[in-house]
Amino acid sequence: MEERLKRIQRRFLWGGGLEQKRIAWIKWDQVCMPKDKGGLGIKDIDSFNLALLAKWKWNYMQEKGEIWSRVLESKYGGWRSLYEEGREGHQSIWWKDLKQTVNSAQHGDIVHSNMRWKIVGGDKVRLWEDKWNQQQQPLAERYPRLYQISTQQNQIIRHMGQHMQSGWEWQFLWRRSLFENEIESAVNFLKDIEGIHIQQQGSDEWEWLGDQTRKYSTRSAYNLILEASKGGQHQDWCKELWRIKIPSKISVFAWRLIEDRLPTRMNLHRRQVQLQDLRCPFCREAVEEASHLFFHCVFIQPILWESMSWLNLQTAFPLGPKQNFLQHISIQAAGLRSNRWRYWWMAVTWAIWKTRNRVLFSNAEFDANRLFDEAVFWTWTWLRHFEKHFSTHLNQWASNISQGFIM
């Protein structure tokens, strides 16, 4: 089922159908990355499913009095049985999935390590066997020699001491006296438990370390799993790109352009698509790569130079789309309306791509005036929808375009 859902997601993003496959221009792992790390923020089905299943585990441990929880405890023996090996023939599919989630070597530890017991009254946590300390390791594993000689195995904390007038007092029972080589281990053991404050009132409870509220949420768990499985680093250009309020279609186009994953002739050639001509459809001289088509073609550069002249700037354009975008948004000029200036970069690159497709697929002639007019119109349209109090008429905007970017 998960694979079927993934295929539906991929077809929706890249196109194609049941019989036809399109090129996946960017790895699916990157597509599922958060937007600030270079992805589209599309849900990773595997990670999201794990986070949802883990919420059942959380609810099961929290809602002990509910009917459904009591039924599971009666049938399977409580939440601790999730970590025990047993015959699966008599277990429901849901319970098997939940156990698989908990015991998943890759992601189960991520979720479980962020669920920790909060000791209150010591009425639920077993001192030796449960993971409740900061090390997230049972004391039975941390001090195996001491555990072997303890007569209080499988005992909850409340049964291993009592409240005195001076406070809580531990009462440990051993099968024999400690050997000399066990003294150091016993000292460390006492240091590990000295920070526990057992209260006379209250009950032990679970807390979720993945969120400040200490309450489990699917979103926080999903983010933890995704971070552990895919990693990634924050990208400055990503944050700036997705802050621009424009239609999603244009944002995704710009994302692909900056990543150099548009189907230019050179990119198609790199993916073994046979083409007779790799040249730019505008100048018919250089190979059609994104850096040339959008920023260095002799047919396009006059438009870019004119744009820079509105700000009385002269500069060389970087080679790559990413560097060009970062240069454009970092320009500082007196009175510059930065949001509108960013809209202009989006509009010009989108108009170039639309013009390129008309030339290639409709046998149209390159028309610089039409390209420029389209960029002007789209910028005006986005401003009209997304900029508060923008009321300039299209004719006035088009006739005084250079003044529209300066206060």
ABEGO torsion letter per residue (X at the ends): XAAAAAAAAAAAAAEEBAABBBBBABBAAAAABBAAAGBAGBBBAAAAAAAAAAAAAAAAAABAABAAAAAAAAAAGEAAAAABBBBAAABBAAAAAAAAAAABAAAAAAAAAABBBBBAAGAABBAAABBABAAGBBAAAABAAAAAABAABGBBAAAAEBBBAAEBBBBBBBABBBBAAAAAAAAAAAAAAAABBBBABEBBBBBBAABAAGBBBAAAAAAAAAAAAAEEBBBAAAAAAAABBBBAAAAAAAAAAAAGABBBAAAAAAAGBBBABABBAAAGABBBBAAAAAAABAAAAAAAAAAAAAAGBBBBBBABAAAAAAAAAABBBBGBBAAAAAAAAAAAAAAAAAAAAAAAAAGBBBBAAAAAAAAAAAAAAAAAAABBGBABBAAAAAAAAAAAABX
